[in-house]
Amino acid sequence: EPVYNSDGDELFLLDQIKDDKDEIERLNNLMALKRSLTRLKGKELDIIQKRYYQDMTQTEIAAEMGISQVQVSRMEKRILKELKKQV
């Protein structure tokens, strides 16, 4: 499912962490990503949901969570790196 759609341009969370391989590999990665997402808890899960499913900016997330945009950026980068490693 797309997590962002603007004027026909769709963004998928998997696109942020995928490898360019064949379709079977893509589907395997998608299943692994879904499993990995279920392991996220607390702030990590909130950030990914807000960023990729609610289309919020890092600045909006930071204001809502009471932290800086830089902290959100670092956390998002770390989370995506871990998700990519798991996938």
LOLOMI-200568 format. One line per 2 residues: number of its first residue (from 1); their letters; for each residue y, z, x of N, C-alpha, C, O. Coordinates in steps of 0.05 Angstrom, whole numbers, plus 5000, padded with zeros to 4 digits. Layout:
NUM> A> Y/Z/X/Y/Z/X/Y/Z/X/Y/Z/X ~ ...
//
This chain:
1> EP> 4976/5000/5017/5000/5000/5000/5025/5000/5018/5026/5014/5038 ~ 5045/4985/5010/5070/4985/5025/5084/5012/5022/5084/5023/5000
3> VY> 5096/5022/5043/5111/5047/5041/5141/5041/5039/5157/5060/5034 ~ 5149/5016/5043/5177/5008/5041/5178/4979/5033/5162/4963/5043
5> NS> 5195/4972/5015/5198/4945/5005/5227/4939/5000/5239/4952/4983 ~ 5238/4920/5015/5266/4912/5011/5268/4882/5013/5262/4870/5033
7> DG> 5276/4870/4991/5280/4841/4990/5255/4826/4999/5258/4806/5014 ~ 5232/4835/4992/5207/4822/4999/5196/4829/5026/5174/4822/5033
9> DE> 5211/4845/5042/5202/4854/5068/5187/4881/5063/5200/4901/5056 ~ 5161/4880/5068/5146/4905/5064/5140/4917/5091/5136/4904/5111
11> LF> 5139/4944/5092/5132/4959/5115/5109/4977/5108/5109/4991/5088 ~ 5089/4976/5125/5065/4992/5122/5064/5012/5145/5070/5006/5168
13> LL> 5056/5037/5138/5054/5058/5159/5035/5048/5181/5040/5053/5205 ~ 5013/5035/5173/4994/5025/5192/5007/5006/5212/4999/5005/5235
15> DQ> 5027/4990/5204/5041/4972/5221/5054/4986/5245/5058/4974/5266 ~ 5061/5011/5241/5074/5026/5263/5055/5035/5284/5064/5042/5306
17> IK> 5029/5035/5278/5010/5046/5298/4986/5027/5302/4968/5035/5317 ~ 4985/5004/5290/4962/4987/5291/4959/4972/5317/4978/4969/5332
19> DD> 4935/4962/5322/4930/4943/5343/4927/4915/5330/4920/4914/5306 ~ 4933/4894/5345/4931/4867/5334/4903/4857/5337/4897/4844/5357
21> KD> 4886/4864/5318/4858/4855/5319/4850/4842/5293/4868/4837/5276 ~ 4825/4836/5289/4816/4822/5265/4818/4840/5240/4823/4864/5242
23> EI> 4813/4828/5218/4816/4841/5192/4797/4865/5189/4805/4885/5177 ~ 4773/4862/5198/4754/4885/5196/4764/4909/5212/4763/4932/5203
25> ER> 4774/4903/5236/4786/4924/5252/4810/4937/5238/4813/4961/5238 ~ 4826/4920/5224/4849/4930/5209/4840/4949/5187/4852/4970/5183
27> LN> 4820/4941/5173/4809/4958/5151/4798/4984/5162/4802/5005/5150 ~ 4784/4982/5184/4773/5006/5196/4796/5025/5205/4794/5049/5201
29> NL> 4817/5013/5216/4840/5029/5224/4854/5042/5200/4862/5065/5201 ~ 4855/5027/5178/4867/5038/5154/4852/5062/5143/4864/5082/5135
31> MA> 4825/5060/5143/4809/5082/5134/4812/5106/5153/4814/5129/5144 ~ 4813/5101/5179/4817/5122/5198/4845/5135/5195/4848/5159/5197
33> LK> 4865/5118/5190/4892/5129/5185/4893/5147/5161/4905/5168/5161 ~ 4880/5138/5139/4880/5155/5115/4866/5182/5121/4876/5203/5111
35> RS> 4845/5182/5136/4832/5207/5143/4850/5224/5160/4852/5248/5156 ~ 4864/5212/5179/4882/5226/5197/4905/5238/5182/4914/5260/5187
37> LT> 4915/5224/5162/4938/5234/5146/4930/5259/5131/4947/5276/5126 ~ 4905/5261/5123/4896/5285/5108/4896/5310/5126/4896/5333/5116
39> RL> 4897/5306/5153/4897/5328/5172/4925/5339/5177/4928/5361/5188 ~ 4946/5324/5169/4973/5333/5173/4980/5356/5155/4971/5356/5132
41> KG> 4994/5375/5165/5002/5398/5149/5032/5404/5153/5044/5395/5172 ~ 5043/5419/5135/5070/5429/5138/5091/5408/5143/5093/5387/5130
43> KE> 5108/5413/5163/5130/5396/5170/5121/5368/5178/5135/5348/5171 ~ 5098/5366/5191/5088/5339/5199/5083/5322/5175/5092/5299/5174
45> LD> 5070/5333/5155/5064/5318/5131/5089/5311/5116/5093/5289/5106 ~ 5107/5330/5114/5133/5326/5101/5148/5303/5113/5159/5286/5099
47> II> 5150/5303/5140/5165/5282/5153/5153/5254/5148/5168/5236/5142 ~ 5127/5251/5151/5114/5225/5146/5117/5217/5117/5123/5193/5112
49> QK> 5113/5235/5098/5116/5228/5070/5145/5219/5064/5149/5199/5051 ~ 5164/5235/5073/5192/5228/5068/5200/5202/5081/5215/5186/5070
51> RY> 5192/5199/5106/5200/5176/5122/5187/5150/5112/5201/5129/5110 ~ 5162/5150/5106/5147/5125/5100/5140/5121/5071/5134/5099/5063
53> YQ> 5141/5142/5055/5134/5139/5027/5158/5143/5009/5159/5133/4987 ~ 5178/5158/5019/5202/5163/5003/5227/5148/5014/5249/5151/5004
55> DM> 5222/5133/5036/5243/5117/5048/5268/5132/5056/5290/5122/5052 ~ 5264/5156/5066/5287/5172/5075/5292/5167/5104/5274/5162/5120
57> TQ> 5318/5169/5112/5325/5166/5140/5320/5193/5154/5315/5214/5142 ~ 5319/5191/5181/5316/5215/5197/5338/5235/5192/5334/5259/5191
59> TE> 5362/5225/5188/5385/5242/5183/5382/5257/5156/5389/5280/5154 ~ 5373/5243/5136/5369/5255/5109/5347/5276/5111/5350/5298/5099
61> IA> 5326/5270/5125/5304/5290/5128/5314/5314/5143/5308/5337/5135 ~ 5329/5310/5164/5340/5332/5180/5357/5350/5163/5354/5375/5164
63> AE> 5375/5339/5147/5392/5355/5130/5376/5371/5110/5382/5394/5105 ~ 5356/5359/5099/5339/5373/5079/5323/5395/5092/5318/5416/5079
65> MG> 5314/5391/5116/5297/5410/5130/5312/5431/5146/5301/5451/5155 ~ 5338/5426/5149/5355/5445/5164/5351/5443/5194/5354/5463/5208
67> IS> 5344/5420/5204/5341/5415/5233/5357/5391/5240/5369/5378/5223 ~ 5358/5384/5266/5374/5362/5275/5358/5335/5272/5334/5335/5270
69> QV> 5374/5314/5271/5361/5287/5270/5344/5282/5295/5323/5269/5293 ~ 5353/5292/5318/5338/5288/5342/5311/5302/5341/5291/5292/5350
71> QV> 5310/5326/5328/5285/5340/5325/5266/5324/5307/5242/5322/5312 ~ 5277/5313/5285/5261/5296/5267/5250/5272/5283/5226/5265/5280
73> SR> 5267/5259/5298/5259/5236/5314/5236/5243/5333/5216/5228/5335 ~ 5239/5265/5347/5218/5273/5366/5192/5280/5352/5171/5272/5361
75> ME> 5195/5294/5330/5170/5301/5315/5157/5276/5304/5132/5273/5306 ~ 5172/5258/5293/5161/5233/5282/5147/5217/5304/5124/5208/5300
77> KR> 5159/5215/5327/5148/5201/5350/5121/5213/5358/5102/5200/5364 ~ 5121/5240/5360/5097/5255/5368/5075/5251/5347/5051/5247/5354
79> IL> 5082/5252/5321/5062/5249/5300/5050/5221/5301/5026/5218/5299 ~ 5067/5201/5303/5057/5173/5304/5039/5169/5329/5019/5155/5327
81> KE> 5047/5181/5351/5030/5178/5375/5002/5191/5370/4982/5179/5378 ~ 5002/5214/5358/4976/5227/5352/4960/5211/5332/4936/5209/5335
83> LK> 4973/5201/5311/4959/5185/5291/4947/5160/5305/4924/5152/5299 ~ 4962/5147/5322/4953/5123/5336/4928/5130/5353/4909/5115/5354
85> KQ> 4929/5153/5366/4907/5162/5383/4882/5166/5366/4860/5159/5374 ~ 4885/5178/5342/4863/5183/5325/4851/5157/5313/4827/5155/5309
87> V> 4869/5138/5307/4860/5113/5296/4847/5096/5317/4839/5074/5312
//
